[in-house]
C-alpha cells in the first residue's frame, strides 16, 4: 500500500484543531527551508512564514493563506531578523511575513 503525502490544507487543519481550545503555537517546517508557525492567543491568530536568507514568495504566501483560512485583510507585516538556526545554533538572517487576525 502506498502512503499518500498529507496536503498543506490537511496539515493546516490539524494545526488549527490542535489550537482550537487552547493558546499556543505549532511549527511546520517545509521544503526549501520555509517554516510556518501558527499561533493562537485567545481570539488572536498569527500565521508566520519565514526562511533563512530568502523571503517567502508571493505564491507561497497565497497558498499558505488559503490553506490556513486567513481572512482577506489580515494585519500583515514583513520582517527580517537574526535568529539562531534550530539545527546548528548559528545566527542566520530570517526573512518573513506575519499575518494577524481575530476570530470570535
PyMOL commands that set and color helices and strands:
alter all, ss='L'
color gray80, all
select helices_A, chain A and resi 8-18+31-33+58-68
alter helices_A, ss='H'
color red, helices_A
select strands_A, chain A and resi 24-29+35-41+44-52+75-84+91-102
alter strands_A, ss='S'
color yellow, strands_A
deselect
rebuild
show_as cartoon
